[in-house]
């Protein structure tokens, strides 16, 4: 690897005057620097020629997809995670509590959430990423830039056809912003990037990792070099990799430890299906004593047992049996008897392995940490138990997952200088309402008594709890805004009562003074009274 020199401006602010001094330092790429990670990944030992060959996933992707399609519980669990994590939507909030939102940045981010591309919203794209991550263990978001290198379009990249390549050996100096309280510091770091490849119909399409400043040809996966540039129409787009934490580079699903239970439940259901189709245990047993069936009766019985009619098709058929006695000699005839023994006691009255299947379903749900009510199992569930289960799932499963996604969107796209580079706004996932309106009313009443409720906070809580759009109060600086909108209701009422009391006290003092002066006629009657 060749070592080269790069000119970098370092900006330093001195004192409170805001004076800015700039100087240029020569940084040699390829030498040991302090801002370099010393960690190694497992695939660092798998570097091939140029790192263009995809790494093998820890599990066969097609097999994982097949397990989801055939499981009687796995698909519901994935759908519950997508609904409660991927489809909640976002709201635009201040990036820092002490810095007001810039109206232009807020409008830009809201429009980006609504239309990251021409067909989908960011919520729809995000739901697909969550579905891939919960199903296969990893997912991808494609970031497309315009000719000015600004983030322009976001798209979902299917995890089923996208593979990782080993990390590249070339070290790249990158710059990014890190929040340090109210100020933002620019950090330089030496990093190695990996590339990704999508294989569809034998065609390889390459992508580079988000934040990689180099230009890459999407047809070959080769980076631009001096004397070998990449034409703009062939530049590769970028991918952001979402994954469950695991030792491998891809990420594995959270349910892989329950694969035996998934396979066992499927086998149990197939056994039950074959039992009903084949009518395995006959309803009765025919025995012949002292004789034999006639040839025609034997053929009819054999056709019934070995014929094409199986299961319910032969369940109600009627069979006429004829038997002839055995003769010991010419003069005597034996007595033939036909006996029918019922076998209904040997036939199971319910599905086989039902307890085993229920235990397996509970195991699969536990890998997602989902309560039964989240996947549609509402037997023996009361309102109280359902409310507690929903609260636990929200606080322990859904909310942390949404927070993790929010952090990645904000740090890599919204507030990143390589992304939208917005300074005053960020994304925050909307939380679904899990509180009963009556409980909410009692809580708001208690907060109001303690002086912790403002008209704006009451409006926000009511909008979320009732799932409706209540007209919001104007924000500070907007037309129609008044200070009481952001003051505690109890404080406003107290001030109103105090003002009324003061006005009455002033009036009483004036009346008393007039009475003391003896000018009773100066007291004007109220409400027309004399």
N, C-alpha and C positions, 0 to 999 in steps of 0.2 A: 504494500500500500504506500503510495507516494505521500510525502508530507508537503503541505503547501501553507502559505501565509494568507491570512484574511484580515482586512482592516475593519475594526469595530469601534463605533462611537460609544463612549461611556459618559453618561450625563450625571452630574452631581449637583444637588441643590445645597446652597450654603446659607445658614442663618435664616432669619425671618423675612429678609428683603426679597426673597424669591429670585436672587441672582442665579443664573444658570451658567455653568462653565462646562465646556466639552473638550474632550481630548481623545486622540486616536491611539489605540494600542494595537500592537501586532501580536496576534495569537496564532501559534503554530498548531495546526490540527494534526493530531497523531502523537503528540507528546503527552506525558502524564499530566493531567490537570486535576485540580481539587474538585471541580464540579463534574465528576465522572463516577457513575455507579460501579461498584466492584462485584455486583451479583452476576451469576451465570444461570442461564436457563437450561433445561434438560436438552433442548434441541440444538444447543450450541455445539454439541458433539456430533450432530448429524448434518453439518454443513456440506452440501454437495457443490457441484460446479455452478456458481452463480446463485445458488439457493433457489433455482427455478422449479424444482420438483416438489409436489405437495407432500406434506406429512400425512401419515396414515392416522385416522381418528382412532381413539381408544376402543370404540365400539362401532360395529358395522351400522352405518346410518340407515340403510334400508331395513335392517332387522329391527332397529329401534322404532321406526315408523310403523312397521308391521305389528309390533307389540302394542302400540297405542291403539291401532285400529281394531285389534282383536280382544283387548282387555275389557272387562265389564266394569272397571272402576277408573282406570288411568285417564281416559279421555275426559271424564267429568272433572277430575282433579285439575287437569291442564286448563279446561274451560273456566273453572272457578278462579284460577290464578290470572287468566287473561282478563276476565270480567272485572275483578277487584283491583288489579294492578295496572293493566294496560288500557282500560277503557274509561278511566275516571276523568281524563282531561286535565288541563292546566289553567292556572291563573297567573297573571303577571304581577309580581310584587317587587318592592324595592330591593336592590342588591345589598344595600346597607341601611340599617334602620335610621341612621342619622343623615342620610343623603336622600333628598326627594327624587322621585322618578322624573326623568326627562320625558316630556310628552311625545316627542318625536321617536325616541327609543321605545317607549311603551307601544306606540302605534305600530312600529316596525316589527316588534316581537309578536304582537297579537296577530298581525297579518301573516307572519311566518308560521305561527301555530295553526292558523286556519288553512293556509295553502302553501305547504312546503314544495308541492308540485301541482300540476294541473289536474290531477285526478283524485288526490287523497288529502286528508288532513294529517297533521302530525299525530293525532290520537290513533288514527287508523294504521299508520306506519308503525307506531309504537306497539300496538296490539299484536301485529305480526311478529315483531322482534321478541316480545314476551312469549308468544306461542312457540317460536323456534327454541328459545332458551329453555323453557320448561319441558319441551318435548325431547330435544336433542342435546341440551346442555350448553348451547352457544347460539348466538345470532349476530347479524351484521346490519349496519346502516351505511348506505352509500352516500357520500358527500360529493356534490358536483359543484365546480366553481365556474365563474364567468371569465371573460377575457381579462378582467382586472384582478383576477385571483381572489375574488370575494366569493363567499359561500352563497350559492344561488338556489340549488335544488337539493332536496333530500329524498332518497328512495330506499325501500327495503330490499336487501339482497338475500335471497333464499339460502338458508344454511344447508339445505339438503344437497346443493350443488357447489358450494363454496368450500375451498380448502385452504389451509395455512401452508406457507412455505417456511423453511428455516430462516432465522434472522440473518440479515446481510452482514458481511464482515466489515464493510466500510463504516467508519464512525463519522457522524454528522453533528455539527454544532448547531443547536437550536436555541431560540429565545422565546420565552413566554412570561406572562405576568402571574404573580402570586400575591394574593391579598394578605396584608399584614396590618390588621386592624382597619382604620379608615384610609390608610395609604396603600398603594399598589406598587410592588417592587418588580422590576424586570430581572429575570434569572436566565443565565446562560448555562447550558448543560450539553455534554457530549453524549449522544445516544446512538444506538444501533436500531434500525427498523427492519421489519419483515415485510414481505409482499404476500399477496393473496391471489388465488387463481380460481376461476369458475370454469368448471368442465361441463359442457352441455353438448351432447351429440358428437363427442370427440374433438370439439373446438375448445381451445384454451384461451381465456380472457383474463389478463392480469390486472390487479389493483395494487395500489401502494397503501401503506399504513397512514392513517390520518396524522397530519403534522409533519410528514416527510417533505422537506422543501425541494427535493430533487425531482426532475422531470423524468417520467418513465413511459416507455412505449407499451400500450396495453396489448399489442399483438405478440410481443416477444418477451416482455418482462425485463428488458434491458434499460438501464438508466442512461441518460444523456451524458456524453463525455465531450471533452474538447475535440472539435473536429468531427463529432458525430452527434449532432443535435436531434431532437425529436420534434417532428412537425406538430403544430397545434392540434390538428384534427386527429392525431394518434396519441395524444396525451392520456395517460391513465387517470381515472378518478380515484378517490380515497375511500377506505372502509374503516369504520369504527367497530371494534370487536367487543361484544358483550358475552360474558361467560360466567358459569358457576365456578367458584374457586375449586381447583383440583390440581393434582401434581402435573398433569399433562398440559400441553399448550392450548388445546381446544376448549376443555371444560366438559364435564359429564353431567347428565341429568341427575336430579336429586333422588330419583326413584330407582336407580340401578341396583341398590341393595335389596330391592324387593322383586327382582326378576324371578326367583323361584316361586314366590307367591302368585305372580302374574301368570306364569306358565301353568301352575297347579290349578288355578281357578278356571283357566281355559280348558284344561283337560277334563275337569269335573263337569263343566257345562257340555262338553262334547260327549261324555259318557251318558249324561242324561238325555241328550238329543238322540243318540243311537238307541237308547233304551226305548224311547217313545216311537222311533221310526221302525225298529225291528220287532217291537212287542216281544222282548227277549224272554220273559217268563210267561208261558201260556196260561190261560185262565183255568184250564182243566186238564186232566189226564184220563185217557180212555184205555181200559185194560180188558182183554178178552180171555175168558177161562172156559175150558172144555170145548174149544172149537177154534176156528180161524176165520179171518175176514175173507169175504169173497174177493176175487181178483179185481172187480170193478170198484169195490169199496176201498181196497188198498190203494189203487191208482188215484182215486179221488182224494184220499187223505194225503197221499204223497204230493199231489199237485197243490194242495192247500199249504203244505209245509214248505215246499221248495219253489213254489210259484213266484211270480213277480209281485203279487199283492202282498205287501208288508204293512206292519204297523196298523194304523187306523183303517186301511183298506180291507183288511181281513178280520177286523175285530168283531163284526156283527154278522159274519157269514154263517149260514146254516148248512150242516153236513149230515147227510143221511147215510148211516152205517148199517151194513147187513153182514151177518156172520152165519156160518154153517157149523153144526156140531161135528166133532170127531167120532168116527165109528170104530169100535173095537173089533167087531166082526159083522157078518152079514145080517145077523138076527137082531142085534142090539144097536141102539142109537144113543149116543151120549147127549148130555144136556149142556148147552152153551149159555154162557152168561156174559153180559157186557156191564162193566162197572165204570162209572164216571167219578173221579175224585177231583174235588175243587182244589185249586192251587192259589186261591186269592190271598191266603195268609202268607204265602211266600213272595207275593208281589209287594214292593214298597208302596206305601200310601202317599209318599211325598218324594220330592226330588232327592237324589243321592248327594251326599257330601255337602248338604246345605250349611251345616255348622262350620265346616272347613272353609267353605267359600266366604262366609261372613267374616271369619277370622282373617282371611287373606285381604278382604276389602278394607278392614280396619288397619292392617299393616300398610297397605298402599296409601291410605289417607294419612297415616302417621308420618310417612316420608315427606309429605307436603305440609304436615301439621295443620290439617283442615278438620273442622268439626263435621259431623254427619249432615247437619242442616245445610252446609255449604255446597254439598253435592246432591241435594234433593232427597236425602233420607230423613224423613220427618216423623218416623214412628216413635211413639212415646216421648215426643218433644212438646213441652209446654212453652208458653210465651216467655216465662222467666228463664228457662234453660236455653231457649233459642237466643234470647237477648244477651245472655252471658257468653254463650259460644261465639256469637258474632263479635262481641266486644273483644274477646281474647284473640280471635283470629285477626281482627283489625289491628290491634296493638302489637301483636307478636309476629305476624306474618306479612300482612298486606302493607301496612304503613312503613316498616323498614325497607321493604322492597321498592316501594315508590320513592322513598328518600334516596335510595342508592341510585336509581335511574335519574332522579332530579340532579343529583350531584354530578353525574357524568355528562348530562346534557348541558348543564351550566358551565362546567369547567372546560369542556371540550368544544362546545359550539357557541353558546350564548355569550359568555364573557371572555372567551379565548381570543387573543389577537389573531390567531389563524382561523377563527370562526367568524361570528357576527361582530365581535369586538364591541359589545354593548357594555357600558360602564355602570349605569344606574338601575338596571332592571335585571330580573332573573325569572326563571320558571319555578313554580311550586305546584305540585299535584293537588288536585281537589280531593278532599276527603269525603267519602259518602256519609250520609246521615245515618247513624245507628242508634239515635236516642229517641225515645218516645216523646211526642209533643208535650204530654202532661208533665213528664219528668223535666223536660227542658224549661217549661213554664215555671216550675217550682225552683229550678236552679237560677233562672234569671231573676226571679223575685228575691231570692236570697242574696244574689250579687247586688241587686239594686239597693237592698237595705244596707249592705256593707259599703256602698258607694263605689262599686267597681263596674257599673254598667253605664255606658253612654248610649245616646240614641243611635249612633252609627253602629256600634257593636251589637245592639239589639236588632237592628235591621239586618245585619249580616247573618246573625244566628238564626233569625226567623226565615230568611231566604234559604239557608242551607237545610234547616229542619223540615220546612214545609215543601221543599222542592218546587219553589215558585219564584217568580221575579218580582220582588218588591222594589219600587222606585227608590233608587239610592239617593243619599244626600250628596250635595255638591262637595267636591274636594276643596281643601284650602287653596285659594287663588282663583277658583272658578266662580262664575256669576251665581249669586244667590247663597253663597256660603256665609254661615254665621257661627260664632264661637261656641254657642250652646250645643251644636251638633256633636262636638268632641269633648264635651264636659260631662262628668257624671250626672245622671238624672237626679240623684239625691241632693247633690250640691246645688243644682239649678233650682230645685223645689225649695231648698232651704233659703237660698238667696231671695227667691220670689216671696216666700213667707216673711222673711226679715224685712224686705222693702215695704210690704203691705203693713206690717206692724209699725215700722218707722213712720209711714205716712199717717197712720191712725194716731200715733203718739203726738206727731206734730199738730194734727188737727185738735186733739184733746187739749194740748197746751195752749193753743190759740183761744179755744173756748173758755178755758179757765182764766186766761188773762183778761178777756173781755168781761167776764163775770166779776173779776176782782176790781176792774175799773168802773163798774156800774153801768156800762153801756150795753144793756141787755138787748136793745133794739138792733144792735149790730149783728146779732146771731141770726143767721138766715135759716128759715125752716127747710127741711129736706123732704123730697118727694111730695111737694105741694102741701105738706101738713102745716097747720097754723099753730 
